[in-house]
Amino acid sequence: MQVDLFDASAKISAVTVNGGQSETATGSLLAPIPVGGPEFRLYLTNSPKLFVEGNVYGMYFGGYGNFVSTADTIGWTLTNHLSLNAGYQLGSRLVVTNNSSSDRIGLRLTQKGALAGAEFSF
């Protein structure tokens, strides 16, 4: 389990067809999304020096959508308490829709990118 923090902002502009009126709305939101799922670590040699690890996390928002993310890294253990990791993370399919009314709006976000860091264990 973990909590992902999303800092989202949006601006929507629209013009009505019949009257030609224009409307604009803006907003922002810091949303904590709790996610959970399986993790794995696979050692590539007989010693715990070189390893691959990954996870798949997600959350279902009832009838409003879902979120799925994954992070996969390769690591090299330097000492008993320190390893260096590098990999790629993909957070996709944050889908929020309002399907129960005639005023439908949907949101789809995708985040992706390389990651690098150090892991300390005690």
C-alpha atoms as one frame of an Amber mdcrd trajectory, in Angstrom:
protein
   0.000   0.000   0.000   1.078   3.586  -0.651  -0.458   7.025  -1.211   0.145
   8.877  -4.488  -0.235  12.670  -4.417  -1.627  14.345  -7.538  -1.357  18.110
  -7.962  -3.754  18.762 -10.837  -4.980  22.020 -12.332  -7.312  22.616 -15.257
  -8.929  25.340 -17.320 -12.040  24.655 -19.390 -13.451  27.104 -21.932 -16.672
  26.648 -23.885 -18.876  28.584 -26.290 -22.573  27.838 -26.618 -23.794  27.083
 -30.123 -27.106  28.937 -30.024 -26.341  32.108 -28.064 -22.619  32.437 -28.658
 -21.932  32.904 -24.937 -18.533  31.891 -23.655 -17.840  30.369 -20.262 -14.524
  29.665 -18.557 -13.769  27.713 -15.408 -10.458  27.039 -13.671  -9.518  24.984
 -10.662  -6.810  23.024  -8.942  -6.721  20.107  -6.531  -4.133  18.250  -4.461
  -5.568  14.751  -4.323  -4.111  11.913  -2.217  -5.007   8.578  -3.830  -4.392
   5.411  -1.783  -3.290   2.516  -3.995  -2.324  -1.084  -3.346  -1.071  -4.120
  -5.191   1.662  -6.724  -5.513   5.428  -6.111  -5.413   8.291  -8.421  -6.372
  12.075  -8.596  -6.146  14.030 -11.098  -8.233  17.753 -11.674  -7.637  19.587
 -12.210 -10.932  22.705 -13.877  -9.472  23.376 -16.330  -6.645  24.255 -13.389
  -4.403  21.925 -10.488  -3.553  24.140  -8.036  -5.500  22.035  -7.575  -8.672
  18.252  -7.532  -8.566  15.143  -6.472 -10.468  12.085  -5.242  -8.622   8.689
  -3.957  -9.615   5.137  -3.314  -8.552   1.660  -2.807  -9.934  -0.618  -0.583
  -7.873  -4.184   0.454  -8.487  -7.447   1.752  -7.101 -11.030   1.505  -8.335
 -13.282   4.548  -7.805 -16.624   2.763  -8.007 -18.502   3.828 -11.136 -16.279
   6.890 -11.574 -13.057   5.330 -12.870  -9.754   3.812 -11.798  -6.012   4.342
 -11.484  -3.189   1.922 -12.370   0.566   2.519 -11.953   3.771   0.503 -12.136
   7.426   1.104 -11.259  10.187  -1.271 -12.338  13.862  -0.919 -11.425  17.165
  -2.730 -11.566  19.392  -2.422  -8.513  22.979  -3.024  -7.491  23.762  -3.704
  -3.812  26.881  -1.805  -2.722  26.870  -2.689   0.988  24.540  -4.507   3.387
  22.605  -1.286   3.895  22.914   0.569   0.557  21.882  -0.164  -3.022  21.562
   1.992  -6.143  18.431   1.696  -8.281  17.431   2.901 -11.759  14.320   2.212
 -13.786  11.093   3.540 -15.235   7.728   4.480 -13.762   4.378   4.697 -15.511
   1.219   6.023 -13.900  -1.664   5.791 -16.287  -5.381   5.536 -16.570  -6.497
   7.952 -13.888  -9.968   8.035 -15.394 -12.732   9.975 -13.687 -16.073  10.295
 -15.468 -19.603  11.259 -14.600 -21.727   8.775 -16.541 -24.954   9.220 -14.580
 -26.041  12.600 -15.964 -26.283  14.418 -19.253 -23.439  16.746 -18.176 -20.559
  14.383 -18.926 -16.965  15.222 -18.180 -13.966  12.925 -18.231 -10.374  13.191
 -17.079  -7.477  10.994 -18.171  -3.937  11.575 -16.885  -0.726   9.734 -17.746
   2.589  10.250 -15.966   5.784   8.508 -17.017   9.506   8.861 -16.729  12.858
   7.524 -15.703  13.790   7.195 -12.061  17.028   6.771 -10.167  17.859   6.665
  -6.504  19.410   4.996  -3.515  17.788   2.476  -1.174  18.801   2.364   2.465
  17.880  -0.624   4.623  18.345  -1.048   8.373
